[in-house]
Amino acid sequence: MIRKLMGAAVAMVTLATPAVADGLNVTVDGIRNAKGNIVILVFDDARAFDNLDLWSAIDYAQIPSRKGSVRHEFSNLNAGPYAVLLFHDENKDEDLNMTATHLLEGIGATGAPNPQDEPDFHAASVWPGDVRVRIHYDQ
């Protein structure tokens, strides 16, 4: 009887403990072509994300673009919460190109399913695991 109770208690604790994620795995959807790179910036600081302080990102990746979707694993990011900001650097100048009124390259963020969304860190926060971000283009 005691063994059964102990086994049940261990099972309950195991079920109540969240699984440890294997990093932050970002899938970028909606990429229009294979030109350039997808630049992904990950933030763990609300002020840095909200102020677009790119130099304060906790991690960063540039991956070759591919029409449709690409995926990148940040295996060392296991704590959270995080907010992701990304853009399609089609001309590889490491800058988001735009005119006074239009983006010339695509942009996306966690918490921004629509092109007009501009989430703050709280709205964009995600936890380690699989995350999908839609990239949006003006043209």
N, C-alpha and C positions, 0 to 999 in steps of 0.2 A: 504494500500500500504506500509506504513512504517513497519507494523508488518511483512509483507511478506519479505521485504528486510532484516529486522533484523533476521528473522528466517533463511533466506538463508545465511546470514553472519555467524550465529552461526553454521549452518551445514557445511559451508566451513572450519571454524576454527577447528571443530571437526574432519573433514576428514583429515586436514593437520597435526594434532597433532598425533605423533606416539603413538600407544597403549602401555600402561605400561605392560611389561611382568611380569609374575608370577614366577620370578626367572630363573635360568639357569637349564634346564632339560636335562641331558646327558644320551643318550642311547648308549651303547657299543655293537657293532655288531661283529660277527666272533669269539666268544669265543669257544675254542676247547673242553673244558670239565668243569665239576662242581667241580674241585679240587681247594681248597684255596679261595682266595679273589681277587676281582678287586679293585685296589687302584687307586683313581682318585684325581689328584691335579689340582687346578684351580689357575691361576695367573692373576693378574691385572697389573703387572709390567714387562715391556719388558726386562729389564736387568736381573731380576730374572729368567724369562722363558728362555731367550737366554743362560744364564750361568748354567741352570739346578740347580738353588739354591732352592732345595726342601723345605728348612726351611722357605723360603719367600713366599710360596704359601698363597693366601688369604683364601682358604678353602680346605678341604681335606675330603675324605670319603673312608672307606673300606667296601665293600659290598660282600656278599657271591657270589661266581662264579656260573654260570649256563650255560650249553652248549647252544650256540646260542647268546642270547642277554640278557642284564640286563639294568635297568634304575635307575638313582638316581636324585632326585630333590634337588637342592641347592636353596631353596626358598628365602633365604636372599640376593642372588646375583642379583640385579636388575639394576645396573648401566652399567658396561661394558666399554670398551671391555675387554674380557677375553680370555685366551688361556688355553686349557686343555691338560694335559699330563696324561697318565694312563698306568698301567701295570697289568698283570695277575700274581699275587703272588701265584703260585700254591702250594708252600711248606710253606706258611705263615711265612716266615722269615723276612718279611717287607723289602726285597731287591730285585732288579731286577737281577736275576742270569744269568751269561753268562760265556762263555769260552773266550779265547783270540780272537776268530774269529766269534763266533755264540752266539746269544741270546738263552737261555734255556727256557725263559718265554716270553710271548707276550708283545708287547708294541704298543701304539698308541697315536696320538695327533690330535687335530683339525688342519686342513690344511694339513694333511698327508694321502691322500687316497691310496697311494702306499707304500710298505715296505721301499723303498729307500729314501722317502721324509724326510727331516729334516727341517721343516719350522721354520723361526724366528717368533717372536711375531707378527709382522705385518701380515705375511701370515697365522698365526694360529688364529688370532683374530676373535672372534664371539661375538654376542650380546645376551642378555638374551632371553630366549625362548627355543625352542626345538633344540637340537644339537645332531648329530649322529657322533660317532667316530668308525672307524674300527680298530680292534686290529690285529696286524701282528705277525706271529711266523716264526722263522728261520727253525725250525724242525717240 
